[in-house]
Amino acid sequence: MTTLEALEVSADPILHVFEQDGGWHWGITVPRAAGGGFRLIAYSEQTFSKEEAARNDGSQVLLSLARAGSKELTHQ
């Protein structure tokens, strides 16, 4: 399943920012269509030194996913 497919079958994506191994990371999840839990659809490979930097980067990706998803939905 592609990221766009995940956006079509799920609720709005959620940005998570967390500290791990001495740095900050972000991940974007959507609720699973069947069953429970969440599906990770994007994450940072880069480690950020500050929470704000990770949040800003993740927010930009979240915005890009939302734009891509809305474009995909309008072209169907």
QUIGIQUI-V565911 format. One record per residue. N is the residue number from 0. RES is the residue in three letters. PHI is phi in whole degrees, -180 to 180 (NA if undefined). PSI is psi in whole degrees, 0 to 359 (none if undefined). NEAR is the number of other C-alpha atoms within 8 Angstrom. Layout:
# QUIGIQUI-V565911
N RES PHI PSI NEAR
N RES PHI PSI NEAR
This chain:
# QUIGIQUI-V565911
0 MET NA 133 4
1 THR -83 169 5
2 THR -60 318 9
3 LEU -65 321 10
4 GLU -63 320 8
5 ALA -62 322 11
6 LEU -68 326 12
7 GLU -71 327 8
8 VAL -99 0 7
9 SER -124 170 11
10 ALA -71 181 7
11 ASP -58 140 6
12 PRO -66 152 11
13 ILE -123 133 7
14 LEU -89 132 11
15 HIS -120 133 8
16 VAL -120 131 12
17 PHE -147 158 8
18 GLU -100 134 9
19 GLN -152 134 7
20 ASP 53 41 4
21 GLY 80 10 5
22 GLY -145 174 10
23 TRP -106 142 14
24 HIS -136 166 16
25 TRP -134 157 13
26 GLY -144 151 13
27 ILE -121 128 14
28 THR -124 161 13
29 VAL -134 151 15
30 PRO -64 143 11
31 ARG -67 144 10
32 ALA -67 317 7
33 ALA -118 144 4
34 GLY 80 212 5
35 GLY -126 180 7
36 GLY 89 193 6
37 PHE -132 156 8
38 ARG -111 128 8
39 LEU -80 122 9
40 ILE -110 343 10
41 ALA -160 152 8
42 TYR -156 162 10
43 SER -88 131 9
44 GLU -88 334 5
45 GLN -78 143 5
46 THR -98 131 9
47 PHE -103 144 10
48 SER -80 339 7
49 LYS -129 145 8
50 GLU -58 317 12
51 GLU -60 321 6
52 ALA -65 317 9
53 ALA -65 317 14
54 ARG -63 317 10
55 ASN -63 316 8
56 ASP -64 313 8
57 GLY -62 323 15
58 SER -64 322 9
59 GLN -65 318 8
60 VAL -66 318 8
61 LEU -60 317 11
62 LEU -64 318 8
63 SER -63 319 8
64 LEU -64 318 10
65 ALA -64 318 8
66 ARG -65 315 8
67 ALA -63 320 9
68 GLY -66 319 11
69 SER -72 326 8
70 LYS -66 317 8
71 GLU -62 318 9
72 LEU -68 327 8
73 THR -80 345 6
74 HIS -98 8 5
75 GLN -89 none 4
